[in-house]
């Protein structure tokens, strides 16, 4: 069984990126392990499809500043 939108279509790439980010922050905020392997396992457990590879999840986290205990990039206050 594949987790899809209620209208029956799989998640888009952009939606998958947002799901990865939300899972990462959810785990981080609870003090749990929040690396790419754990995120992929969480996505598999929730039947989210398409499930990206561990390396792709790692690139998503890096691209959005969500590595090494960080919670993202700070916006420039100016």
Secondary structure as UniProt FT lines:
FT   TURN            6..7
FT   HELIX           13..29
FT   TURN            30..31
FT   HELIX           36..45
FT   TURN            46..47
FT   HELIX           54..63
FT   TURN            64..65
FT   TURN            68..69
//
